[in-house]
Amino acid sequence: MKGVESRPESIIFVKNQQISKMKKTFFVTALLLIVSMITHSQSALPGIDKSPLDVCYYPVNYPLLKMQGKASDPLAARVIYSRPKKEGRTVFGGLVAYGKVWRLGANEATEIELYKPATIGGKKIAAGRYTLYALVNEKTWTFIVNKDNDIWGAFKYDEAKDVLRAEVPVEQITDPVEYLSMTFNKTNDGASLVVAWENTKASLPIIF
């Protein structure tokens, strides 16, 4: 008795089923890979920045004073900035070029928020959030208050969006400052934003 021969139609049907299963397996594998990549990218966390972000308030330490119930004056101003490190480099005239607009820090340009109207450089300015730049020279700095916010660096700085400029003298300090530092010093009619780095200090008077 002769064996039963496979019909060509059956062979084709079986092969088509195998190909279909292979396609499904490939599709599912590719889909799982894509989902895994998306999940990984969403869960990845940034590392520590070399130039940490910091904030200074006027009145100084306002949030702490508020928490302790010792805040006698309302919040007037806040500055948010990144603090680059000197690391043996020449800062002014080197890392920070003379005669060029500087972001007044690292990474995103420095921001100043005024919680009440103020006067800077003899010009009145409304309460609000602004970007703060500086044009650095050997004997003077020109602070620039600009209305274009959320800017990285000074690469897209637009002079047409300046609100005001204020030129101040430079002071030399004897104890070198490793990290760019900012604070507010109280004055008779407001406060001065003090910026210090390397052996240089500049103060921007703000009248509230």
VMD Tcl script that draws the C-alpha trace (Angstrom):
set ca {
  {0.00 0.00 0.00}
  {1.42 3.34 -1.01}
  {1.84 6.13 1.60}
  {-0.48 9.08 1.44}
  {1.21 11.97 -0.38}
  {0.89 15.50 1.04}
  {-1.17 17.78 -1.11}
  {0.58 21.00 -2.31}
  {-2.30 23.09 -0.91}
  {-1.68 21.71 2.61}
  {2.03 22.49 2.43}
  {1.34 26.08 1.36}
  {-1.24 26.50 4.16}
  {1.21 25.28 6.80}
  {3.98 27.56 5.51}
  {1.64 30.55 5.52}
  {0.71 29.82 9.13}
  {4.39 29.64 10.10}
  {5.13 32.93 8.35}
  {2.12 34.54 10.05}
  {3.32 33.36 13.49}
  {6.83 34.70 12.76}
  {5.41 38.09 11.80}
  {3.32 38.25 14.98}
  {6.31 37.28 17.12}
  {8.48 39.95 15.45}
  {5.79 42.59 15.88}
  {5.25 41.79 19.58}
  {9.03 41.77 20.22}
  {9.48 45.13 18.46}
  {6.54 46.62 20.39}
  {7.93 45.45 23.73}
  {11.33 46.91 22.83}
  {9.80 50.30 21.97}
  {7.74 50.35 25.20}
  {10.87 49.45 27.19}
  {12.86 52.28 25.58}
  {10.10 54.82 26.25}
  {9.75 53.71 29.87}
  {13.51 53.92 30.39}
  {13.71 57.41 28.90}
  {10.85 58.59 31.12}
  {12.37 57.17 34.29}
  {15.95 58.41 33.67}
  {16.94 61.08 36.18}
  {19.46 63.90 35.61}
  {22.82 63.85 37.32}
  {24.27 66.52 39.61}
  {25.05 69.75 37.78}
  {28.61 71.11 38.05}
  {27.13 74.59 38.57}
  {24.39 74.13 41.18}
  {21.24 76.22 41.09}
  {20.79 78.59 44.02}
  {18.43 81.32 45.18}
  {18.79 84.44 47.28}
  {15.97 86.48 48.81}
  {15.37 89.96 50.10}
  {14.75 90.07 52.99}
  {17.62 87.60 53.35}
  {16.49 84.09 54.32}
  {12.86 85.14 53.92}
  {11.40 81.58 53.68}
  {13.14 80.57 56.91}
  {12.04 83.76 58.68}
  {8.50 83.19 57.45}
  {8.49 79.62 58.77}
  {9.77 80.83 62.16}
  {7.23 83.64 62.30}
  {10.00 86.22 62.32}
  {9.43 87.86 58.91}
  {8.81 91.51 59.82}
  {8.95 92.77 56.21}
  {7.17 91.38 53.14}
  {9.10 89.60 50.39}
  {10.55 92.17 47.99}
  {12.87 90.30 45.60}
  {14.28 86.90 44.69}
  {17.19 85.95 42.42}
  {17.64 82.46 40.92}
  {21.05 81.67 39.45}
  {23.55 78.88 38.77}
  {26.90 78.99 40.60}
  {29.93 78.13 38.44}
  {33.25 77.32 40.13}
  {36.54 79.10 39.46}
  {38.61 75.87 39.42}
  {41.94 77.66 38.91}
  {40.71 79.55 35.86}
  {40.98 83.27 35.19}
  {37.38 84.39 35.46}
  {37.07 88.05 34.48}
  {38.87 88.82 31.25}
  {39.12 85.07 30.63}
  {36.14 82.80 31.24}
  {33.91 85.88 31.34}
  {35.05 88.10 28.49}
  {35.22 91.85 28.92}
  {32.78 93.84 26.84}
  {30.38 90.94 26.21}
  {26.97 90.25 27.71}
  {27.22 87.57 30.40}
  {24.38 85.40 31.71}
  {25.52 86.34 35.23}
  {26.09 82.71 36.12}
  {26.02 79.40 34.28}
  {23.41 77.38 32.37}
  {20.13 79.33 32.23}
  {20.46 83.09 32.44}
  {19.97 84.52 35.93}
  {16.44 85.59 36.84}
  {15.30 88.30 39.22}
  {11.74 88.52 40.47}
  {10.46 91.73 42.00}
  {7.42 91.39 44.23}
  {6.79 95.13 44.33}
  {7.59 98.08 42.04}
  {11.19 99.27 42.33}
  {13.68 101.77 41.00}
  {16.95 100.55 39.46}
  {19.50 102.83 37.87}
  {17.13 105.77 38.28}
  {14.39 104.04 36.30}
  {11.13 102.72 37.71}
  {10.32 99.08 37.02}
  {7.09 97.18 37.61}
  {6.83 94.11 39.82}
  {7.44 90.95 37.81}
  {9.94 88.35 36.66}
  {12.93 89.42 34.54}
  {16.19 88.06 33.18}
  {19.34 89.63 34.61}
  {22.53 89.95 32.56}
  {25.78 91.84 33.07}
  {28.15 93.57 30.69}
  {31.49 93.17 32.45}
  {34.50 95.48 32.17}
  {37.60 95.94 34.33}
  {36.36 98.96 36.30}
  {32.59 98.84 35.82}
  {29.75 96.40 35.32}
  {26.52 97.23 33.55}
  {23.60 95.25 34.91}
  {20.91 94.60 32.31}
  {17.29 93.85 33.20}
  {15.56 92.16 30.27}
  {11.94 91.05 29.84}
  {12.68 87.88 27.81}
  {12.52 85.03 30.33}
  {13.47 81.33 30.35}
  {16.68 81.79 28.34}
  {19.67 79.44 28.26}
  {22.91 81.41 28.33}
  {23.16 84.77 26.59}
  {23.27 83.38 23.06}
  {19.79 84.67 22.19}
  {20.07 87.90 24.18}
  {17.92 90.58 22.53}
  {18.82 94.17 23.40}
  {15.44 95.33 22.09}
  {13.85 93.59 25.09}
  {15.93 95.45 27.67}
  {13.88 97.13 30.39}
  {16.80 99.08 31.83}
  {20.58 99.20 32.29}
  {22.51 100.32 35.36}
  {26.27 100.87 35.47}
  {28.04 100.29 38.79}
  {31.70 100.42 39.89}
  {33.72 97.26 40.51}
  {35.28 96.54 43.91}
  {38.33 94.35 44.49}
  {38.19 91.88 47.39}
  {41.13 90.27 49.18}
  {39.64 86.82 49.83}
  {39.04 85.02 46.52}
  {35.54 83.62 46.01}
  {35.59 80.10 44.51}
  {31.92 79.86 43.55}
  {29.93 82.72 42.05}
  {27.94 84.12 44.96}
  {25.01 86.51 45.31}
  {23.23 88.05 48.28}
  {21.21 91.13 49.21}
  {22.53 93.79 51.57}
  {19.99 96.07 53.21}
  {20.29 99.81 52.51}
  {18.44 102.89 53.78}
  {16.00 102.89 50.88}
  {15.99 99.25 49.79}
  {18.76 96.74 49.13}
  {21.81 96.11 46.97}
  {22.21 92.88 45.05}
  {25.85 91.91 45.68}
  {27.57 89.68 43.12}
  {31.04 88.32 43.95}
  {33.39 85.91 42.19}
  {37.14 85.47 42.02}
  {38.52 88.75 43.50}
  {35.75 91.00 42.14}
  {32.51 92.33 43.61}
  {29.76 94.50 42.12}
  {26.59 95.79 43.79}
  {23.32 96.74 42.12}
  {21.26 99.22 44.21}
  {17.50 98.58 44.20}
  {15.09 101.08 45.73}
  {11.76 99.64 46.95}
}
mol new
graphics top color blue
foreach p $ca { graphics top sphere $p radius 0.5 }
foreach p [lrange $ca 0 end-1] q [lrange $ca 1 end] { graphics top cylinder $p $q radius 0.2 }
display resetview
